[in-house]
Structures are given as structure tokens and as C-alpha cells.
Amino acid sequence: MKAAELMPFDAPSGAVVALIVGLANFLTILTVLRALAPRDLMAARARSHAKRRRELRAARLAPRRAPRERTIVAARNLIGRLKLDRGEEARKAGDLLAQAGWRSPDATAIFLTLRLACPLVVGLLAYAFAPAFVQELSGRLRLVIGGGGMLAGAYLPTLLLRNAITRRQQKIQKALPDALDLFVICAEAGLSLDAAVTRVGREMGQGADELADELGLTAIELGFLPNRRDALQNLTRRAPMPAIRALVNTLTQTEKYGTPLAQALRTLAAEFRDARLMKAEEKAARLPATLTVPMITFILPPLFVVLVGPAVVQALHALAK
């Protein structure tokens, strides 16, 4: 069947070809204009949040997985019945868990449950296994060991949490100078504070997950909280470190007084470099005192044996003759 026969009216073949070519050009131009048109970021963000809401709703309505879900629900119910999730201690525990990077809704309930269960569990284990390590153990001493186990179990969850916070802060401190250099580059390129925080968090995600996580959450809070200063202060609360506090103070002053962001970040980066140099010089100056004890312990005795040993052997041979 010819193309002219498909037309609802009689038209020459040239007109049909021209119509098809014109329609193809129109579709091509429409596709190019749509690709080059500015995206509606607010609509895209709204669609993203709606999708995330549907995913959370589906996950909420999905059947719970056993036995982990049952354990979490039991811990939450226990803390709720004891009313431990409403006091100042729960708030402090939530802040410590946030500093360790554990921001799950059930993290506080699990941590408080562990603090309740660890003294009893560790005390019973110490009481049960004490005869295996100490021979001829009396009943009173066994009770003392069990009490010591309960005391150690009371501090064990907090100690492990403090160690996790310390390791996380060390990783953040190690990655912060590179992030600050990226902040300077973004500020000199003309990016705003929100865009700079988002871009630096994205770039740092390949080598420093902890710092990237904190910067990503700060970028989200900068976009949604009514007071931008609260978003920056939340970063200090999640990572209470002198370097993070200095960065937050610089960004806050920049937002408040309108000072150039690139200049302020460049000054802060220079201060951080000087601080790193002073810390390296301090370690180098402390090195001789640190090496004194290993030198006395491991180097001087072999040296005395090498130097005095032949003379002692010769003296023993002379006395033997």
C-alpha cells in the first residue's frame, strides 16, 4: 500500500513526504528543547519524597521478619513500660548514639536494654565460670567475683559506645582537611553553602563515609529546617570536635554577617594546616623520649654483651689455667 493511499484525502506524494519530514523535525526539536529545559527541582524533590514515603509505608506494612524484629519490639516495649525513653538519660544516650553514627529509631531502645541486661548477664557468667580460672574458690570470693562482673557489665555498653565514638571522630578528623580544601574550591567556583555542602559530601563519599554521612545530613537539614543555624549546630552536636566546631562557627559567621565564604574557608584551611604542622612537630619532638625506654631495654643489653663478652671469656680462660 502506498503512502498516499493512507491519507484521508487525495494528496500528492511530495506533500506526504514533506508532512512526514516536518513531523519528524517537530518531534526532534521538541525532544531537544525538553532535554535543554531547566528542571523543576522542587517538583523533582517532591516526587522523590513521595516515593520515599511510599517505600517507608510499604516497609511499615510489610510482614515483620523474625526473630530480629520481635527482639526489637520486645526491647522497645520494655523501655516503654519502664519509662526510660522519656528522661534526660534517654536524650543523652540518643546524642551519644548519633555521635557514633547509629541514628536508627530503635537504637536508643536497644542500647538502654543492653545497659539493663549486661550487668545481670556478665555477673552470672563471672559467677558461673570463676571456678574454672581460680582453684579452691570459696563461696564468698565467688560472690565477690560475680559482683565485680555485674559492675563491669554496667559500664561495658557505655565503654563500647565511647570507643565507637572515638574511632568515628578520628576518621572524621583525618578526612576533614581534604574536605575543607574541597569547600574552598567550591566556594571559589561560586557555589552557595547548600550546594557546596552537598557537593563536598558527595565527593568525600568514596574515601570518608563518616564525614560524607554527616555532610549529607547537614545538607538535607539546610534545605528543610527554617533556621539554617540550627542545621549547622546539629552538625556540631553530632560531631563534637574542635575542628568541626571551628568550621561551623566560620560558616555561621559567614551566614550572619555576609562575609565572603571563600576567604573565610581559605583562612580556616590555613589554620588547620598550621595546626597539623604543629602536631607533627610535637610528635617529632616527643620521639626521642619515647625511644629511650625501648633503646635501654632492647639495644643496650646486646651492646654490652658484644663489647664486654670477649673480655669476660678471656678472663674466664685465664682463671681456668
N, C-alpha and C positions, 0 to 999 in steps of 0.2 A: 504494500500500500504506500502510495506517495505521500509526501508531507503536505502537499496542497489539498489532498482529499480529507485530511484530518481537520481542516479549518471549517468552522461553521458557515463560512461564506466563501464565495469564489475569490481567490486572491492569487496573483502570480507567484511563481516560485521565488523570485527575488525578494518579494515582500516578506515571505515566510522566513527566509534565511536572515533577513535584516531584523525581523522580530525576535528570532532566537538569539542572535548575536547581541541585540540590545538587552534582552532579559539576562543573558549571561554576564554582560558588563555591569548591569544594575546589581546583580547578586554579588559580584566581585567587589564592587565599590562599597556595598553595604557591609560585607564581611570585614573589609579593611577599616572602615570607619568604626565599626564595633570593636575591633581589636585595639585601635588607637584612642578610643574614647576613654576619658578618666573614669576609673572605677568608683563606685559608691562605697566608700569604706564603712560608713555607718550601717548600710544595708548588709554588707558582707559580714560585718561583726554581729549584727542582729541574727542573721541566718546561722552563723557559727554558734552563737549562744543557744539558739533554738535547737540546733542539732545536738549540742552538748546536753541540753535539758532533756531531750528525748532519750539520749543514751543513759543518763542518770536515772530517769524514770523507768526505763526498761531493766536496768540493772537492779533497781529497787524492787520491782515487781517480779523479777526472776526468782525461781526457787533457790533457796539458800543452800550453800554447799556445806556438807557435814564432813568432819566434825569441827573444823576451824570456826565456822560461823556460829555454831552452838556455843563454843568456848567463849567467843567474843560477846555474844548475847548474855551468857551467864556472868561474865565479868562486869558488863555494863549494869545488869540487874543488881549485882551485889553492891557495887559502888553507889547505885541509886538508893538502895534500901538503907545503907549506912550513911547516906547524905554526905559523902566525901567529895562529891563533884560540884559542890556549891560554895566551898570555903576558899580562904586565901591560899591554903596548901595546894588545892587543885589548880588554881591560877598559876602559882609558881611552878608546879610540875608541868603545866602546859607550855610555859615560857621556856623551860629547860628542854623539853622535847622539841620545841620549834628550833631552838639553837642547835640541837643535834640533827635537825633535818627530818624529824618524824612529825609530820603535820596531819596525820590521819585523824578523823573524828573519834576513832576508838583508841587512839594511842594513850590518852590520859587515863582512860578506864583500865587498860591493860597494865600500865605502869603502876597505878595505885593498887591494883590487885596483886601484882608481883611484890610490892612492898608489904602487903599484908601476909602473903603466903611464904615469902622467903625466910623470915625468922623461924617459923614452925618447921619448914622443910629442912633447912640447914641444921637446926638444932636437933631434930630427930636423926638425921644422918650422922651428925657428930656423936650423938649418944649411942647409936647402933654400931658404928664402926670404930669407936675408940678402943675396944679390947683387941682389935686386930693390929694396932700400932703400939700399944703400951701393954707390957706384960704385968701380970699381977695387979690389975687395976681395981681399986676399991670402989664401992658404990658411991661414996661421997665425991671422990675425984671424977667419977664418970658423970655425975650430975653437974659438976663444975665445967667439964668439957662441953656438955650439952648446952649449958647456959652461955658459954663462950661462943658456941656455934650459933645460938639464937641472936647474940649481939652482933656477930659478924654478918649474919643474914639480914639484919635490919639495915645495915649500911651497904650491902652488896649491890642492890639495884641503883642506888644513888651514885655509888662509885663507878659502876659501869657506864652510867649515863654521863658522868663528868668526863670520863675518859673518851667517850664518843664525841662529846662537845669539843674537847681539846684537839682531837685528831682533825675534826672538821674545820676548826678555826685555823689550825696550822696549814691545811690545804688552801683555805681562802687567803691567808696571809701570803702564801707562796705565789699564788696566781694574781694577787692584786696589782703589783707593779705593771705587769703586762696589760691588765685591763685598764689601768689608768692611762697608759700610752695610747691605747685604742680610743679612750674617751677624748684625749687631746686631739687625735686625728679626726674623730667625728665632729668635735666642736669647731675645729678649723675648717672643716668641709661645709659648715653652715647648718648642720643638723640641730634640731631642737633637743631639749633634755629628754623628752619621751622617746624620740627616735634614736638618740644616742644610747640610752639605756637598753632599748630593745636590740639595737644592732650589736652592742658590745656583749650582751648576754647570749645572742645567737652565735657570735664568733668564738666566745670562750667555752661554748658547749662541747667542743671537741677535745679540749685538754683539761678543763677545770669544771667538772659537773656541779660542784658545790656552789662556786661563785656564780655560774650561769643560772642555777636554780634561784638563787637569791635575787639576782638582777632581773630575771624574768618575772618573778612575783612582784618586784618593785615596779616594773613597767606596767603590769596589769593594774596595780593599785593607783599608779599615777593617772591612768586613764579613767578610773571609776570612782575613786574617793573624791569627795567635794573639796577637801583641803589637801593640796599637794604636799604640804609639810608633814602631814600625818603619814603619808606613804614613805617619805624619806626617814622619818623617825622609827617607823616599823622595821626598816632595814637595820637600824642600829639596835633595836630590841632583839631581832633575830640573830644578829652577829655583833655582840658587844665587844668590839675590838677597837683599840686606839686608831688604827688606820682607817677602818670603816667609819668611825665617829668623825675623823678629820674630813673624810670625803663627803659625808652627809652634811657637816657644817658648811663646807665650801659650797655645795650645791644649794643649801638653804639660803645662804647669804646671797648667792647669785640670783635666786628666785625673788628674794625680798628687796634687794637694793638695785637689781638690774645691772650688775657688773658683768663684763664680758666673760662668758663661760670658758672660752679657750684660754684666756690669760690666767684665770683663777686655777684651772686644771693644770696648766703648764707650771705655775708656781708650786702647786701641791706635788706634782711629779718630781720637781727638783728637790723638794724637801724629802720625799720618800727615797730618792737616790742617795741624798746625803745621809739619811738615817741608815740605809743599807750599808753604805760605805763605813760609817762609824761602827756598826755592828760587826762588820768583817774585821775592822782594825782591832776591836775589842777581843774578838776570838783569837786573832793572831797574837795579841799581847798576852793573853791568858795561856797560850800554848806552852811556853817554857815551864811554867809552874805545873801545868797538867802532866807534862812528860817527866817530871822529876821522879815521881814515885815509880812508874814503870822502869825508868832507867836504873834506879837504885835496886829494884827487885830483880830484873832480868839481865841487865848488862854488866853491872859491876861484879857480881859473883863469878861469872865466867872469865871476866878480865883478870880478876885476882888469881883464879886457877891457872890461867895461861902464863901470867907473869911470875907468880911465886911457886907454881908447881914444880918446875925443873930444879929450882934451888932446894926445895924440900926433899925431892927424890935423891939428889946428890948428897944432902946431909944424912939422909937415912942410910944410904950405901956406905958413907964414911963411918958412921957409927956402927954399922954391922961388921965392918972389917976390924 
